[in-house]
Amino acid sequence: MVQNFSMKKYYVFCAALAAQLWVAQTTVSFEAAEGFQIGTLNNQNGWEVTDDNAGNFLTNQLITTERASQGAQSFKNGYEADYDWQWFPIFGAAKSFEQPYDYKNFSISYDIFVNQKHGADFEFAAFSIEDDEYYPVAGFGLENQGYVYFIKNDDYATQYIDDAEWNLNAWNTVKLEVSEANIKYYLNDQLIYTGETFSKRPIYGINLLHNNYGGDAYYDNIRINDTTMNVSDFVKSPAVKVYPNPVVDELSIVLPSIEQLSEASLSDASGKVVAKTDAVKMDVSHLAQGVYVLKATTKSGKVHTQKIIKK
């Protein structure tokens, strides 16, 4: 039977997530090495899928190998045939952070693939919690006709961005940079709009939602960077090169000429260090296939991170 949701339902859904905590990671790619298994995303690594208030969780919110921008898996924010369309995006999944991020210095990016126009709107938002109420801090949507929009106030009101469109049946990269004064919105590496920081609240988590008009979206390669929650002088720099990547046996690390390596470590999705060296070459032949995070610390104290795929 077709059922209806409501905005009230959305807030109830979010409230249920408060106890589900996410240890902050640099990258989430929904890979097996991160602990994700093919099937429903619900209760995997603390992610929660929308339910209908009767204990029935949506069934097409999946970890899948149908598409991936990196690695082999992604999250499918799929159409739900058993439910009616909604005015607002409320179908999908959400994740809460172990500790809130400071909005003054926060960025998040993700890859998204949408397979249908004139279907659903697909919305990605970072949210805050205050007095048990949920508020957006930053949000971005792929509107069903091909346009894009951003969330502009506490009431989830939205505004289109002129002269910007997303690509159908292709991977699009979105990035949001939040500071004290403004939010910058990027689409496929191009700055498309700068708006006011309307909600000066800490960021408690993210949600990935649609309004069920049709079509599916695939999310991959979610990346978060917040200097207030990481090592001093944290750097994510293209000047640091690692090769080969994907790697089979040995990984080489190349730093800028003015930097010297102090230590390099490789961590799995749980944060466990699985390899460590003070040399510029690291043996990874013993590691299982999957996605890892390399952390290279220089003698000057700077920290560089890089996503590594082990074949």
N, C-alpha and C positions, 0 to 999 in steps of 0.2 A: 504493500500500500504506500502511495506517495505521502510523505510527511513534510511538514513545514518546520523550519527553524525560526528563531527570532534573534534580535540583537541581545535580548535578555539571555537567551541561550548562549550566545557568544561569550558574554561576561562570566556566566557560570562555568563554561568550558575553560576559560582562562584561569578562573579561581582554582579549579582543580589542578592546575599546573604548578601552583605555588610550591607544592612539596616536591616537585620533580626538578632536580637541580642538575646543572650542566657544568662540569669542570671546564674552565675556559681553555679552548684550543685555538691554535692558529688556523687550522684548516679542517673542514669536515667534508669528506667526499663520499660518504655512505658506502665505503669499501669494506670488504670482508676483514681486512687487517685492522679496521677500526671497530670491529665487533658487530657489524651489520650483516644480517642474513636476508636472503631473498624472501619476500612475503610482506605482510603488513608492517608498517613502521611503528605501530602502536606498542609501547613499552620496550622498544629497542633503545638502549642507551639513554633512557629517560624521556624520549620523545613521546608525546601524547597526541592521539588522533581525535578529532571531533566525535562526540557521541550525541544521541538524540534524546537525552534525558530519561530514556528507558533502559539504559545499559547497553544499547546497541551501537557499536563503533562503526564508522564508515569503513567500507571494505575495499575501496580502490585507492587507498593511500599507501603506496607500496615502495619497498626497495626492489629495484628491477635492473635487469641487464638489457632492457630494450634500447636504452641510449645512455651515453656517458660522455661528458666533455673531457674528463680525465679518468684514467683507470677503467674499470669495467662496470661500475654500478652507479645508480643515481636514485633520487627520490622522485616518484611519480605522484604528482598532485592531480589525481584522476577524476574524471566525471563520475558522478554517482547516480546511476539510472533509477535507483529505488526512491529517490527524493526529488522534490520539486526545486525549481530555481528560486533564488533569493535576491532581494535588492542589494544586499551587502555581501561581500566575500566572507563566508564563515565556514566553508568546507576545507578541511586540510589538517595541518598539524602544527604543534608549537613546542618550544623548548625553553626552559628557564636556565639562567646562568647560576653558577654556584655563588658568585658574588656579583653585585651590580657593577656595571661599567660606568665610568664618569662620562657624561655627555659632552664635556668640554673638549675631549680629545678621543674621539671614537670614529672608527671607520669599519665598514663591512661591505664585502662584495660577494657576488654570487653569479653563477652561470645559469641561464634559464632557456629552455627550448619549448616552444608552444606549437602544437600541430594543427591548430584550426583558428581561423578568423571568424568573426560574427558568432562567437560562442561566449565563453566565460571571460570575465576579467580576472587576472591573476595578480594578487597583491602580496607583497613582502613587507613586513613592518617590524620595527624594534619598539618594544613597549616598556612602560614603567608602571609601578604600583604605588598608589598613595591613598591611605585610609581605605584600603580594600577595594579601591576603584582602579580600573585599568585605563591607562592613557597612552596614546601613541607618542613616540619621541621622533621617529622618522619613518617614512613609508613610501613605497614606490610601486606603481601598478602598470601592468601591460593591459591596456584597454582593448576590448574585443575587436574594434575596427582597425587596430594597428597603431593607435596613438599611445602615448604614455602620460601618466599623471603622478602627482605626489600628494601625500596627506599634508594638509596645511594648518590644522588646528586640533584641539583636544577632542572635538566632536567627530573626528574622522572625515571632515569635509575635505574634498579633493579639488585639485586644479590641474587642467591640462598644461603640458609644456609644448609651446609652439615649435613647429619645424623639427619635431623629433618623432620617429617611428621605430618600432621594433621589427625584426626580420622573422618572417614566418618560416617554419621548418628549418631553423638554423639556431645555433647557440648564440645567445645574446649575453653580454657581460654587463652587469649593473653594479655600480659602486655608490655608496652614500658616505659622505664625510661630514661628521657633526662637530661643530666647535661652539664656543660660547656665543658667537655672533650669528653664525649662519650654517646652513646645510648645503653642501654641494652635491649635485646629482650628475652622475656620469653614465653614459650609455655607450657601450663598445669603445671605451677609452676616450670618449669625447665629453668634455664638460658641456652639459646641455642646459643647466639652470642653477642659479644660486638663490636660495630663499632664506627667510628668517628662521632662526632657532626658536620655535614657538613653545616648546615644552622643556623647560630647564630642569629636568628630573633625571635621576640615575636610570640606566637601562637594565632592566631585569631579564629580558628574554626576547625571543623573536617568534613570529608566526608566519606561515606560508599558506595562503588561503585563496579560494575562488568562490564564485557565486552560482556555479552549477548550471550555466546556460549551455554547456557543451564544450568538448575538447579537453585535452590534457596538457599539463605542463610538467617538465622534468627539471629538477634542481640539482646542481652539482657544484663542487668546489667553493663552498661557503668559507670565506676567509675573514677573520676578525683580527684587528690590531688596535691595542689600547696601551699606550706607554705607561699609564698609571698603574697597570696591573702586571707589568713585566719588568725585566731587568733594566736597570738604568742604561740609557743610550742604546736601547733596542733598535736594531736597524734591519729593515727588510729591503735589500738593495740588489739591483740587477748587476752591480759591479762584482758581486760574489758569484762565481761560476762553479757548478758541479757537473761532472761528466763521468761516464755516460749516465743519462737519466731518460728512460729506465736503465737500471743497472742489474748485472747478473752476479759478478764476483767482487770487483774492486771499484770503489768510488774515489774519484780525485776531487780535491777542493782547491780552488784557485781564488786567493784573496787579492785585493788591490795591492800594488807594489809597495805602498807605504805601510801596509799592515802585516803583522806576523801572527801566525796561529798559536794560541795558547792551548786550546782543547776543542775537540769536536765530538759530539755525541749524537746518537741516533735513537729516537724514541718511537714506540708504537702508539696506538690510539689511546691506550690507557695511561700514557705518560711514562711508562716504564722504559728506562734506558736499556737498550738491547745491544749497543755497540759504542765503544769509546776509543779515542786515540788522541795523541798529541802531535801526530804526523799529518801530512796533507793527503795521505792515502789511507783509506779505511776498508778493511776486509768485511764484506757483507755476504759472503758466499753461504754462510750458515743460516741466514734469515729466511723466513717463509715469504712467499710472494705476497705483495700488498703495498699499502701506502704508509710511509714513515715521515717523521719530521727531523731534519738535520738541524742541529744548533751548533754554530761555529763561533767560539769566543776568541777574540783577539787579545794580544798582550796589552792593548790600550784599554781593554774592558768593554769594547763594543760586542754586541751579540747579533749575529746574522742567522736567519732561519730560511730553510728551503724545503719544499715538499719533494720527497724522493719516492719513486716507484720502483719496487724490487720485483724483478721478473723471475 
